[in-house]
Amino acid sequence: MITRNSLVKRAHNILTEAMDKSMNAPVRRGYSRLAGVSIPSKRDILAAAKTDLQTINQVAETFGFEPVWNDPDTEEVELGTVD
């Protein structure tokens, strides 16, 4: 059963995993010729984590819960006034 607490735990796991992977990732995306696979960059890892967190927020809102993660990109920007 999906509860807000289970979504919060998932969000914490995503953030922890992304942080651990990002610490060891290269700044630029790479490619391993030996294994034949792409090596994700720090930006790739953080972008994937952000997408996962946005998905968790959508699920939370679908079930009527408050968002689990406060996405800084969705906050309204207030412009100042000109005197």
HUZICOR-V537620 format. One record per backbone hydrogen bond with DSSP energy under -0.5 kcal/mol. CO is the residue of the C=O (numbers start at 1). NH is the residue of the N-H. If there is no record, write none. Layout:
# HUZICOR-V537620
co | nh
CO | NH
CO | NH
This chain:
# HUZICOR-V537620
co | nh
1 | 3
3 | 7
4 | 8
5 | 9
6 | 10
7 | 11
8 | 12
9 | 13
10 | 14
11 | 15
12 | 16
13 | 17
14 | 18
15 | 19
16 | 20
17 | 21
18 | 22
19 | 23
20 | 24
21 | 24
21 | 25
22 | 25
26 | 42
30 | 39
31 | 33
32 | 36
32 | 37
37 | 32
38 | 40
39 | 30
41 | 45
42 | 46
43 | 47
44 | 48
45 | 49
46 | 50
47 | 51
48 | 52
49 | 53
50 | 54
51 | 55
52 | 56
53 | 57
54 | 58
55 | 59
56 | 60
57 | 61
58 | 62
59 | 63
60 | 65
61 | 64
69 | 71
70 | 72
71 | 74
71 | 75
76 | 78
77 | 79
81 | 83
